[in-house]
Amino acid sequence: MDCARTKSGVLSESEINQPKSGAAKGSQPFRSEAKSKVIVGWLPSLTFAFGNLARMKKLILILSAVVVVLVGCVFWYRWDSETNHGYQFGYYGEFNRFGNALASISGITVTQAWANCDVTLEEFGFFAKMASGEPIRIAVGERDRIRSLSGALLVQALHSEIETQTKK
């Protein structure tokens, strides 16, 4: 009787003659009834990750929406700050509001406009002439209170600024 020794002791002849599971020369790597500790070890994590597909789809949808919004914001900023489109909102909104208010004052002709373009429109201003030919310079800083005005209040504030410059 041929016997083989293992950790647990001596194997019988019938145990020795049974086909072995696992990889052997010229055979398949695993038999269907054989279990792999490697597969069993990471299978629960795959079940957790892919087990709840509705949850995964929701997560992917939310992340995709965030990416689309961020990319959209970057493109909007690039489009809006690249050229002045004449709108009273956006990057050049305050600049356009001031230019329109100044142009609405009778006897004033805007000769030149300037702006300090950075991440935000920090400072901007206008050079203008009165009907008498007297030059006027309107400069608006980043923290000037006049910058938050619009409509009739802005026109009134510009009138008072022009009056202070012409009284000198």
DODREN-87996 format. One record per atom (N, C-alpha, C): atom name; x, y, z. Coordinates in Angstrom, 3 decimals. Atoms other than C-alpha are relative to their C-alpha. Last residue first. Layout:
REM DODREN-87996
site atom->CA u->X v->Y w->Z
...
END
This chain:
REM DODREN-87996
site atom->N u->-1.389 v->-0.260 w->-0.400
site atom->CA u->-13.483 v->123.423 w->-9.930
site atom->C u->0.605 v->1.065 w->-0.787
site atom->N u->-0.039 v->-1.160 w->-0.906
site atom->CA u->-17.257 v->123.603 w->-10.462
site atom->C u->1.425 v->0.377 w->0.362
site atom->N u->0.082 v->-1.236 w->0.773
site atom->CA u->-17.104 v->121.315 w->-13.536
site atom->C u->0.048 v->1.238 w->0.879
site atom->N u->-1.182 v->-0.156 w->0.855
site atom->CA u->-15.840 v->118.265 w->-11.629
site atom->C u->-0.038 v->1.328 w->-0.763
site atom->N u->-1.180 v->-0.245 w->-0.847
site atom->CA u->-18.361 v->118.587 w->-8.787
site atom->C u->1.246 v->0.195 w->-0.842
site atom->N u->0.092 v->-1.363 w->-0.567
site atom->CA u->-21.217 v->119.017 w->-11.312
site atom->C u->1.225 v->0.301 w->0.873
site atom->N u->-0.333 v->-0.943 w->1.082
site atom->CA u->-20.142 v->115.896 w->-13.250
site atom->C u->-0.011 v->1.431 w->0.533
site atom->N u->-1.448 v->0.148 w->0.259
site atom->CA u->-20.134 v->113.821 w->-10.043
site atom->C u->0.450 v->0.973 w->-1.088
site atom->N u->-0.702 v->-0.692 w->-1.104
site atom->CA u->-23.597 v->115.202 w->-9.113
site atom->C u->1.518 v->-0.103 w->-0.168
site atom->N u->0.221 v->-1.443 w->0.110
site atom->CA u->-24.993 v->114.273 w->-12.538
site atom->C u->0.776 v->0.748 w->1.085
site atom->N u->-0.916 v->-0.461 w->1.053
site atom->CA u->-23.381 v->110.797 w->-12.260
site atom->C u->-0.149 v->1.508 w->-0.232
site atom->N u->-1.348 v->0.016 w->-0.572
site atom->CA u->-25.154 v->110.240 w->-8.918
site atom->C u->1.025 v->0.464 w->-1.036
site atom->N u->-0.092 v->-1.109 w->-0.957
site atom->CA u->-28.473 v->111.309 w->-10.454
site atom->C u->1.395 v->0.080 w->0.614
site atom->N u->-0.053 v->-1.230 w->0.808
site atom->CA u->-27.984 v->108.978 w->-13.435
site atom->C u->0.147 v->1.217 w->0.912
site atom->N u->-1.320 v->-0.053 w->0.625
site atom->CA u->-27.174 v->106.128 w->-11.045
site atom->C u->0.146 v->1.278 w->-0.818
site atom->N u->-0.974 v->-0.318 w->-1.065
site atom->CA u->-30.256 v->106.795 w->-8.908
site atom->C u->1.410 v->0.116 w->-0.562
site atom->N u->0.054 v->-1.437 w->-0.285
site atom->CA u->-32.446 v->106.947 w->-12.036
site atom->C u->0.998 v->0.396 w->1.088
site atom->N u->1.164 v->-0.784 w->0.381
site atom->CA u->-31.441 v->103.436 w->-13.158
site atom->C u->0.145 v->1.483 w->0.323
site atom->N u->0.480 v->0.221 w->1.361
site atom->CA u->-28.738 v->101.579 w->-11.270
site atom->C u->-1.189 v->0.921 w->-0.254
site atom->N u->1.193 v->-0.725 w->0.434
site atom->CA u->-26.601 v->101.951 w->-8.174
site atom->C u->-0.393 v->-0.391 w->-1.414
site atom->N u->1.195 v->0.821 w->-0.244
site atom->CA u->-24.189 v->99.306 w->-6.827
site atom->C u->-1.287 v->0.674 w->-0.463
site atom->N u->-0.017 v->1.186 w->0.866
site atom->CA u->-21.129 v->100.941 w->-8.399
site atom->C u->-1.255 v->-0.854 w->0.173
site atom->N u->0.750 v->-0.317 w->1.213
site atom->CA u->-21.869 v->104.280 w->-6.788
site atom->C u->-0.134 v->-1.213 w->-0.919
site atom->N u->1.421 v->0.213 w->-0.274
site atom->CA u->-20.715 v->102.832 w->-3.466
site atom->C u->-0.859 v->0.243 w->-1.243
site atom->N u->0.772 v->-1.243 w->-0.003
site atom->CA u->-17.168 v->102.499 w->-4.779
site atom->C u->-1.480 v->-0.301 w->0.215
site atom->N u->0.802 v->-0.112 w->-1.222
site atom->CA u->-15.457 v->99.228 w->-3.762
site atom->C u->-0.794 v->1.310 w->0.083
site atom->N u->0.613 v->1.280 w->-0.360
site atom->CA u->-14.000 v->98.100 w->-7.100
site atom->C u->-0.948 v->0.113 w->1.183
site atom->N u->-0.851 v->1.016 w->-0.617
site atom->CA u->-13.326 v->101.584 w->-8.316
site atom->C u->-0.789 v->-1.222 w->0.415
site atom->N u->0.747 v->0.793 w->-0.973
site atom->CA u->-15.322 v->103.701 w->-10.748
site atom->C u->0.913 v->-1.108 w->0.506
site atom->N u->-0.690 v->1.255 w->-0.328
site atom->CA u->-13.646 v->106.495 w->-12.686
site atom->C u->-0.767 v->-0.701 w->1.120
site atom->N u->0.760 v->0.785 w->-0.988
site atom->CA u->-15.538 v->109.295 w->-14.423
site atom->C u->0.747 v->-1.311 w->0.201
site atom->N u->-0.562 v->1.340 w->-0.216
site atom->CA u->-13.364 v->111.875 w->-16.215
site atom->C u->-0.799 v->-0.665 w->1.113
site atom->N u->0.468 v->0.617 w->-1.245
site atom->CA u->-14.930 v->114.963 w->-17.733
site atom->C u->0.619 v->-1.393 w->0.085
site atom->N u->-0.160 v->1.450 w->-0.190
site atom->CA u->-13.467 v->117.220 w->-20.397
site atom->C u->-0.491 v->-0.442 w->1.385
site atom->N u->-0.742 v->0.277 w->-1.234
site atom->CA u->-14.942 v->120.697 w->-21.055
site atom->C u->0.102 v->-1.516 w->0.215
site atom->N u->-1.329 v->0.487 w->0.350
site atom->CA u->-16.025 v->121.069 w->-24.694
site atom->C u->0.860 v->-0.323 w->1.210
site atom->N u->-0.905 v->-1.154 w->0.036
site atom->CA u->-19.061 v->123.262 w->-23.893
site atom->C u->1.421 v->-0.395 w->-0.373
site atom->N u->0.335 v->-0.742 w->1.221
site atom->CA u->-21.350 v->120.339 w->-24.818
site atom->C u->0.907 v->1.213 w->-0.151
site atom->N u->1.283 v->-0.702 w->-0.104
site atom->CA u->-19.604 v->118.329 w->-22.118
site atom->C u->-0.239 v->0.735 w->-1.320
site atom->N u->-0.042 v->-1.447 w->0.201
site atom->CA u->-16.858 v->115.924 w->-23.009
site atom->C u->-1.398 v->0.552 w->0.173
site atom->N u->1.115 v->-0.599 w->0.736
site atom->CA u->-16.330 v->112.379 w->-21.811
site atom->C u->0.231 v->1.494 w->-0.156
site atom->N u->-0.371 v->-1.374 w->0.298
site atom->CA u->-13.610 v->110.057 w->-20.547
site atom->C u->-1.122 v->0.548 w->-0.870
site atom->N u->0.371 v->-0.622 w->1.267
site atom->CA u->-15.035 v->106.918 w->-19.010
site atom->C u->0.605 v->1.390 w->-0.070
site atom->N u->0.290 v->-1.420 w->0.049
site atom->CA u->-14.057 v->104.526 w->-16.277
site atom->C u->-0.273 v->0.487 w->-1.400
site atom->N u->0.305 v->-0.434 w->1.357
site atom->CA u->-13.443 v->101.005 w->-15.115
site atom->C u->-0.332 v->1.479 w->0.043
site atom->N u->0.230 v->-1.423 w->0.180
site atom->CA u->-11.999 v->99.289 w->-12.087
site atom->C u->-0.354 v->0.260 w->-1.454
site atom->N u->-0.318 v->-0.731 w->-1.229
site atom->CA u->-12.161 v->95.657 w->-10.979
site atom->C u->-0.332 v->1.489 w->-0.113
site atom->N u->-0.209 v->-1.344 w->0.534
site atom->CA u->-13.949 v->93.678 w->-13.705
site atom->C u->0.204 v->0.923 w->1.205
site atom->N u->1.232 v->-0.788 w->-0.014
site atom->CA u->-13.479 v->90.252 w->-12.166
site atom->C u->0.330 v->1.362 w->-0.581
site atom->N u->0.961 v->1.068 w->-0.256
site atom->CA u->-10.760 v->87.693 w->-12.961
site atom->C u->-1.403 v->0.607 w->0.113
site atom->N u->-0.717 v->1.015 w->-0.762
site atom->CA u->-8.935 v->90.677 w->-14.458
site atom->C u->-0.979 v->-1.161 w->0.171
site atom->N u->0.540 v->1.364 w->0.098
site atom->CA u->-10.026 v->93.337 w->-16.908
site atom->C u->0.923 v->-0.973 w->0.723
site atom->N u->-1.069 v->0.864 w->-0.487
site atom->CA u->-9.169 v->96.874 w->-15.824
site atom->C u->-0.553 v->-1.419 w->0.065
site atom->N u->0.348 v->0.980 w->-1.028
site atom->CA u->-11.601 v->98.859 w->-17.944
site atom->C u->1.236 v->-0.817 w->0.355
site atom->N u->-1.086 v->0.905 w->-0.366
site atom->CA u->-11.416 v->101.900 w->-20.190
site atom->C u->-0.490 v->-0.936 w->1.101
site atom->N u->0.331 v->0.840 w->-1.149
site atom->CA u->-13.902 v->104.051 w->-22.097
site atom->C u->1.182 v->-0.916 w->0.280
site atom->N u->-0.838 v->1.192 w->-0.189
site atom->CA u->-13.200 v->106.934 w->-24.447
site atom->C u->-0.469 v->-0.740 w->1.242
site atom->N u->-1.061 v->0.039 w->1.002
site atom->CA u->-15.035 v->109.906 w->-25.949
site atom->C u->0.859 v->-1.255 w->0.094
site atom->N u->-1.070 v->0.904 w->-0.460
site atom->CA u->-18.393 v->109.708 w->-24.170
site atom->C u->1.028 v->-0.098 w->-1.116
site atom->N u->-0.430 v->0.913 w->1.054
site atom->CA u->-20.467 v->112.735 w->-25.174
site atom->C u->1.171 v->-0.821 w->0.524
site atom->N u->-1.217 v->0.772 w->-0.310
site atom->CA u->-22.424 v->114.596 w->-22.484
site atom->C u->0.283 v->-0.940 w->-1.168
site atom->N u->-1.154 v->-0.888 w->0.012
site atom->CA u->-24.938 v->117.361 w->-23.301
site atom->C u->1.316 v->-0.693 w->0.313
site atom->N u->-0.084 v->-0.898 w->1.156
site atom->CA u->-27.951 v->115.262 w->-22.347
site atom->C u->1.198 v->0.932 w->0.155
site atom->N u->-0.042 v->-1.384 w->-0.491
site atom->CA u->-27.335 v->112.476 w->-19.849
site atom->C u->0.188 v->0.919 w->-1.203
site atom->N u->1.366 v->-0.530 w->-0.079
site atom->CA u->-28.420 v->109.148 w->-21.387
site atom->C u->-0.049 v->1.445 w->0.498
site atom->N u->0.453 v->-0.383 w->1.339
site atom->CA u->-24.847 v->108.378 w->-22.506
site atom->C u->-1.413 v->0.592 w->0.021
site atom->N u->-0.766 v->-1.190 w->0.390
site atom->CA u->-23.688 v->108.400 w->-18.877
site atom->C u->-0.444 v->0.500 w->-1.376
site atom->N u->0.483 v->-1.111 w->-0.832
site atom->CA u->-26.454 v->105.976 w->-17.857
site atom->C u->0.709 v->1.289 w->-0.388
site atom->N u->1.344 v->-0.362 w->0.447
site atom->CA u->-25.662 v->103.667 w->-20.802
site atom->C u->-0.552 v->1.184 w->0.794
site atom->N u->-0.114 v->-0.601 w->1.327
site atom->CA u->-21.931 v->103.671 w->-20.008
site atom->C u->-1.346 v->0.460 w->-0.527
site atom->N u->-0.558 v->-1.352 w->-0.150
site atom->CA u->-22.593 v->103.068 w->-16.319
site atom->C u->0.096 v->0.710 w->-1.337
site atom->N u->1.007 v->-0.803 w->-0.698
site atom->CA u->-24.897 v->100.095 w->-17.010
site atom->C u->0.473 v->1.440 w->0.160
site atom->N u->1.036 v->-0.365 w->0.963
site atom->CA u->-22.437 v->98.727 w->-19.575
site atom->C u->-1.081 v->0.869 w->0.633
site atom->N u->-0.619 v->-0.898 w->0.973
site atom->CA u->-19.549 v->98.773 w->-17.087
site atom->C u->-1.046 v->0.492 w->-1.004
site atom->N u->-0.100 v->-1.311 w->-0.655
site atom->CA u->-21.752 v->97.238 w->-14.407
site atom->C u->0.597 v->1.043 w->-0.940
site atom->N u->1.311 v->-0.552 w->-0.340
site atom->CA u->-22.719 v->94.346 w->-16.699
site atom->C u->0.052 v->1.389 w->0.616
site atom->N u->-0.005 v->-1.422 w->0.349
site atom->CA u->-19.276 v->93.692 w->-18.244
site atom->C u->-1.305 v->0.703 w->0.385
site atom->N u->-1.328 v->-0.578 w->-0.239
site atom->CA u->-18.755 v->90.313 w->-16.531
site atom->C u->0.019 v->1.507 w->-0.249
site atom->N u->-1.210 v->0.730 w->0.368
site atom->CA u->-22.404 v->89.324 w->-16.368
site atom->C u->1.256 v->0.809 w->0.260
site atom->N u->-0.322 v->1.038 w->-0.983
site atom->CA u->-25.457 v->91.525 w->-16.366
site atom->C u->1.274 v->-0.681 w->-0.471
site atom->N u->-0.150 v->-0.670 w->-1.289
site atom->CA u->-26.329 v->94.761 w->-18.155
site atom->C u->0.160 v->-1.015 w->1.132
site atom->N u->1.022 v->0.322 w->-1.002
site atom->CA u->-25.660 v->93.140 w->-21.525
site atom->C u->0.257 v->0.761 w->1.291
site atom->N u->0.953 v->-1.091 w->-0.189
site atom->CA u->-23.597 v->94.858 w->-24.218
site atom->C u->-1.084 v->-0.272 w->1.019
site atom->N u->1.184 v->0.273 w->0.801
site atom->CA u->-21.787 v->91.731 w->-25.452
site atom->C u->-1.084 v->1.059 w->0.182
site atom->N u->1.137 v->-0.692 w->-0.583
site atom->CA u->-18.390 v->92.873 w->-24.217
site atom->C u->-1.202 v->-0.179 w->-0.929
site atom->N u->0.428 v->-1.212 w->0.703
site atom->CA u->-15.881 v->90.296 w->-25.371
site atom->C u->-1.198 v->0.600 w->0.716
site atom->N u->-0.846 v->-0.170 w->1.181
site atom->CA u->-13.834 v->87.534 w->-23.697
site atom->C u->-0.335 v->1.283 w->-0.759
site atom->N u->-1.088 v->-0.937 w->-0.287
site atom->CA u->-15.402 v->87.879 w->-20.251
site atom->C u->0.878 v->0.282 w->-1.218
site atom->N u->0.482 v->-1.282 w->-0.495
site atom->CA u->-18.780 v->86.380 w->-21.167
site atom->C u->1.124 v->1.007 w->0.193
site atom->N u->0.788 v->-0.669 w->1.024
site atom->CA u->-17.550 v->83.508 w->-23.371
site atom->C u->-0.358 v->1.416 w->0.443
site atom->N u->-0.874 v->-0.300 w->1.151
site atom->CA u->-14.767 v->82.463 w->-20.982
site atom->C u->-0.751 v->0.770 w->-1.082
site atom->N u->-0.939 v->-1.048 w->-0.406
site atom->CA u->-17.062 v->82.753 w->-17.940
site atom->C u->0.890 v->0.403 w->-1.173
site atom->N u->0.757 v->-1.246 w->-0.115
site atom->CA u->-19.800 v->80.777 w->-19.673
site atom->C u->0.935 v->1.146 w->0.364
site atom->N u->0.281 v->-0.488 w->1.349
site atom->CA u->-17.307 v->78.081 w->-20.725
site atom->C u->-0.782 v->1.314 w->0.020
site atom->N u->-1.274 v->-0.425 w->0.594
site atom->CA u->-15.994 v->77.734 w->-17.164
site atom->C u->-0.234 v->0.551 w->-1.401
site atom->N u->-0.398 v->-1.264 w->-0.634
site atom->CA u->-19.506 v->77.651 w->-15.737
site atom->C u->1.303 v->0.532 w->-0.591
site atom->N u->0.861 v->-1.060 w->0.510
site atom->CA u->-20.565 v->74.985 w->-18.240
site atom->C u->0.355 v->1.363 w->0.579
site atom->N u->-0.500 v->-0.285 w->1.344
site atom->CA u->-17.572 v->72.820 w->-17.314
site atom->C u->-0.821 v->1.121 w->-0.630
site atom->N u->-1.311 v->-0.637 w->-0.120
site atom->CA u->-18.563 v->73.061 w->-13.657
site atom->C u->0.576 v->0.376 w->-1.365
site atom->N u->0.197 v->-1.356 w->-0.534
site atom->CA u->-22.234 v->72.350 w->-14.379
site atom->C u->1.335 v->0.734 w->0.098
site atom->N u->0.605 v->-0.812 w->1.059
site atom->CA u->-21.401 v->69.359 w->-16.602
site atom->C u->-0.190 v->1.437 w->0.462
site atom->N u->-1.036 v->-0.264 w->1.005
site atom->CA u->-19.031 v->67.929 w->-13.968
site atom->C u->-0.551 v->0.890 w->-1.109
site atom->N u->-0.959 v->-0.937 w->-0.598
site atom->CA u->-21.659 v->68.269 w->-11.239
site atom->C u->1.081 v->0.369 w->-1.008
site atom->N u->0.647 v->-1.315 w->-0.044
site atom->CA u->-24.301 v->66.638 w->-13.463
site atom->C u->0.934 v->1.049 w->0.582
site atom->N u->0.022 v->-0.529 w->1.367
site atom->CA u->-21.967 v->63.726 w->-14.218
site atom->C u->-0.623 v->1.390 w->-0.040
site atom->N u->-1.361 v->-0.418 w->0.331
site atom->CA u->-21.300 v->63.214 w->-10.508
site atom->C u->0.073 v->0.578 w->-1.413
site atom->N u->-0.316 v->-1.194 w->-0.800
site atom->CA u->-25.034 v->63.170 w->-9.773
site atom->C u->1.394 v->0.512 w->-0.338
site atom->N u->0.806 v->-1.106 w->0.516
site atom->CA u->-25.783 v->60.731 w->-12.612
site atom->C u->0.314 v->1.301 w->0.733
site atom->N u->-0.603 v->-0.383 w->1.282
site atom->CA u->-22.911 v->58.430 w->-11.607
site atom->C u->-0.744 v->1.188 w->-0.598
site atom->N u->-1.284 v->-0.626 w->-0.295
site atom->CA u->-24.182 v->58.364 w->-8.013
site atom->C u->0.677 v->0.490 w->-1.280
site atom->N u->0.301 v->-1.299 w->-0.614
site atom->CA u->-27.754 v->57.664 w->-9.113
site atom->C u->1.293 v->0.761 w->0.291
site atom->N u->0.484 v->-0.864 w->1.068
site atom->CA u->-26.602 v->54.889 w->-11.434
site atom->C u->-0.283 v->1.401 w->0.522
site atom->N u->-1.151 v->-0.351 w->0.840
site atom->CA u->-24.547 v->53.341 w->-8.621
site atom->C u->-0.427 v->0.953 w->-1.116
site atom->N u->-0.817 v->-0.933 w->-0.785
site atom->CA u->-27.519 v->53.436 w->-6.232
site atom->C u->1.207 v->0.475 w->-0.812
site atom->N u->0.764 v->-1.252 w->-0.041
site atom->CA u->-29.769 v->51.830 w->-8.820
site atom->C u->0.788 v->1.068 w->0.748
site atom->N u->-0.213 v->-0.747 w->1.237
site atom->CA u->-27.089 v->49.207 w->-9.466
site atom->C u->-0.758 v->1.315 w->-0.016
site atom->N u->1.096 v->-0.949 w->0.031
site atom->CA u->-27.063 v->47.997 w->-5.853
site atom->C u->0.186 v->0.917 w->-1.209
site atom->N u->1.246 v->0.622 w->-0.421
site atom->CA u->-24.962 v->44.854 w->-6.039
site atom->C u->-1.184 v->0.932 w->-0.100
site atom->N u->0.888 v->0.137 w->1.142
site atom->CA u->-22.186 v->46.381 w->-8.089
site atom->C u->-1.355 v->-0.593 w->0.373
site atom->N u->-0.183 v->-1.071 w->0.980
site atom->CA u->-19.973 v->47.775 w->-5.314
site atom->C u->-1.030 v->-0.076 w->-1.118
site atom->N u->0.342 v->-1.294 w->-0.602
site atom->CA u->-21.253 v->45.606 w->-2.468
site atom->C u->0.062 v->1.107 w->-1.039
site atom->N u->1.445 v->0.025 w->-0.215
site atom->CA u->-21.227 v->42.434 w->-4.581
site atom->C u->-0.449 v->1.321 w->0.604
site atom->N u->0.623 v->-0.205 w->1.308
site atom->CA u->-17.749 v->43.314 w->-5.777
site atom->C u->-1.509 v->0.020 w->0.135
site atom->N u->-0.192 v->-1.412 w->0.323
site atom->CA u->-16.630 v->43.728 w->-2.138
site atom->C u->-0.576 v->0.319 w->-1.375
site atom->N u->0.951 v->-0.852 w->-0.736
site atom->CA u->-18.216 v->40.389 w->-1.275
site atom->C u->0.171 v->1.485 w->-0.321
site atom->N u->1.351 v->0.064 w->0.534
site atom->CA u->-16.296 v->38.681 w->-4.134
site atom->C u->-1.003 v->0.836 w->0.798
site atom->N u->0.391 v->-1.304 w->0.554
site atom->CA u->-12.897 v->39.899 w->-2.964
site atom->C u->-1.384 v->0.008 w->-0.607
site atom->N u->-0.452 v->-1.152 w->-0.777
site atom->CA u->-12.022 v->37.079 w->-0.537
site atom->C u->-0.459 v->1.336 w->-0.546
site atom->N u->0.920 v->-0.166 w->-1.116
site atom->CA u->-14.125 v->34.354 w->-2.190
site atom->C u->0.382 v->1.229 w->0.817
site atom->N u->1.275 v->-0.479 w->0.522
site atom->CA u->-12.147 v->34.834 w->-5.388
site atom->C u->-0.975 v->0.264 w->1.142
site atom->N u->-0.230 v->-1.318 w->0.589
site atom->CA u->-8.782 v->34.552 w->-3.635
site atom->C u->-1.318 v->0.585 w->-0.483
site atom->N u->0.029 v->-0.977 w->-1.094
site atom->CA u->-9.905 v->31.684 w->-1.396
site atom->C u->0.216 v->1.409 w->-0.522
site atom->N u->-1.248 v->-0.742 w->-0.122
site atom->CA u->-10.706 v->29.677 w->-4.496
site atom->C u->-0.137 v->1.013 w->1.125
site atom->N u->0.165 v->-1.404 w->-0.372
site atom->CA u->-13.393 v->27.067 w->-4.305
site atom->C u->1.374 v->0.646 w->0.136
site atom->N u->-1.099 v->-0.527 w->-0.801
site atom->CA u->-13.297 v->23.733 w->-6.152
site atom->C u->-0.215 v->1.486 w->0.262
site atom->N u->0.320 v->0.125 w->-1.421
site atom->CA u->-16.649 v->22.343 w->-7.278
site atom->C u->1.114 v->0.539 w->0.901
site atom->N u->1.187 v->-0.764 w->-0.384
site atom->CA u->-16.308 v->23.730 w->-10.787
site atom->C u->-0.304 v->-0.105 w->1.487
site atom->N u->1.182 v->0.798 w->0.271
site atom->CA u->-12.757 v->22.510 w->-11.231
site atom->C u->-1.188 v->0.745 w->0.560
site atom->N u->0.914 v->0.244 w->-1.119
site atom->CA u->-10.063 v->25.093 w->-11.378
site atom->C u->-1.113 v->-0.915 w->-0.460
site atom->N u->-0.466 v->-0.564 w->-1.255
site atom->CA u->-6.928 v->25.588 w->-13.497
site atom->C u->-0.910 v->-0.297 w->1.186
site atom->N u->0.556 v->-1.331 w->-0.179
site atom->CA u->-7.947 v->23.135 w->-16.248
site atom->C u->0.434 v->0.545 w->1.361
site atom->N u->1.410 v->-0.061 w->-0.374
site atom->CA u->-5.633 v->20.195 w->-16.764
site atom->C u->-0.461 v->1.455 w->0.117
site atom->N u->0.897 v->0.451 w->1.046
site atom->CA u->-2.378 v->19.572 w->-18.653
site atom->C u->-1.468 v->0.043 w->0.355
site atom->N u->-0.582 v->-0.049 w->1.328
site atom->CA u->-0.117 v->19.764 w->-15.603
site atom->C u->-0.973 v->-0.588 w->-1.010
site atom->N u->-0.969 v->1.077 w->0.151
site atom->CA u->-2.274 v->20.315 w->-12.605
site atom->C u->0.491 v->0.053 w->-1.425
site atom->N u->-0.792 v->0.026 w->1.223
site atom->CA u->-4.245 v->23.303 w->-11.420
site atom->C u->0.970 v->-1.170 w->0.051
site atom->N u->-1.022 v->-1.036 w->0.119
site atom->CA u->-6.844 v->22.715 w->-8.747
site atom->C u->0.794 v->-0.202 w->-1.266
site atom->N u->0.562 v->-1.247 w->0.516
site atom->CA u->-8.810 v->19.661 w->-7.704
site atom->C u->1.118 v->1.030 w->-0.052
site atom->N u->-0.332 v->-1.186 w->-0.779
site atom->CA u->-7.121 v->16.285 w->-7.400
site atom->C u->-0.667 v->1.214 w->-0.637
site atom->N u->-0.547 v->-1.096 w->0.815
site atom->CA u->-8.739 v->13.213 w->-8.803
site atom->C u->0.183 v->1.249 w->0.853
site atom->N u->1.045 v->-0.961 w->0.402
site atom->CA u->-9.148 v->10.523 w->-6.115
site atom->C u->0.629 v->1.090 w->-0.851
site atom->N u->0.423 v->0.226 w->1.377
site atom->CA u->-6.394 v->7.841 w->-6.169
site atom->C u->-1.112 v->0.942 w->-0.468
site atom->N u->-1.100 v->-0.316 w->0.890
site atom->CA u->-4.695 v->9.155 w->-2.994
site atom->C u->-0.447 v->-0.105 w->-1.452
site atom->N u->-0.158 v->-1.465 w->0.005
site atom->CA u->-7.926 v->9.243 w->-1.019
site atom->C u->1.108 v->0.420 w->-0.961
site atom->N u->1.152 v->-0.566 w->0.719
site atom->CA u->-8.679 v->5.610 w->-1.997
site atom->C u->0.095 v->1.537 w->-0.060
site atom->N u->-0.218 v->0.173 w->1.432
site atom->CA u->-5.153 v->4.527 w->-0.976
site atom->C u->-1.145 v->0.599 w->-0.807
site atom->N u->0.271 v->1.362 w->0.465
site atom->CA u->-5.591 v->6.003 w->2.507
site atom->C u->0.201 v->-0.062 w->-1.506
site atom->N u->1.152 v->0.117 w->0.874
site atom->CA u->-3.906 v->9.197 w->3.545
site atom->C u->-0.166 v->-1.462 w->-0.404
site atom->N u->-0.180 v->0.911 w->1.127
site atom->CA u->-1.603 v->9.311 w->6.582
site atom->C u->-1.281 v->-0.058 w->-0.810
site atom->N u->-0.330 v->1.406 w->-0.235
site atom->CA u->-1.550 v->12.263 w->8.949
site atom->C u->0.150 v->-0.766 w->-1.286
site atom->N u->0.999 v->0.660 w->-0.846
site atom->CA u->-3.137 v->15.659 w->9.169
site atom->C u->0.306 v->-1.473 w->0.246
site atom->N u->-0.023 v->-0.570 w->-1.345
site atom->CA u->-0.067 v->17.496 w->7.980
site atom->C u->-0.937 v->-0.753 w->0.933
site atom->N u->0.417 v->-1.407 w->0.001
site atom->CA u->0.206 v->15.166 w->5.024
site atom->C u->0.097 v->0.514 w->1.413
site atom->N u->0.129 v->-0.683 w->-1.278
site atom->CA u->1.938 v->11.823 w->4.413
site atom->C u->-0.413 v->1.457 w->-0.226
site atom->N u->-0.596 v->-1.335 w->0.052
site atom->CA u->1.342 v->9.735 w->1.373
site atom->C u->-0.247 v->0.667 w->1.332
site atom->N u->0.605 v->-1.016 w->-0.867
site atom->CA u->0.736 v->6.028 w->1.483
site atom->C u->0.735 v->1.310 w->-0.178
site atom->N u->-0.704 v->-1.285 w->0.038
site atom->CA u->1.381 v->3.362 w->-1.056
site atom->C u->-0.740 v->0.981 w->0.872
site atom->N u->0.833 v->-1.167 w->0.000
site atom->CA u->0.000 v->0.000 w->0.000
site atom->C u->0.876 v->1.227 w->0.000
END
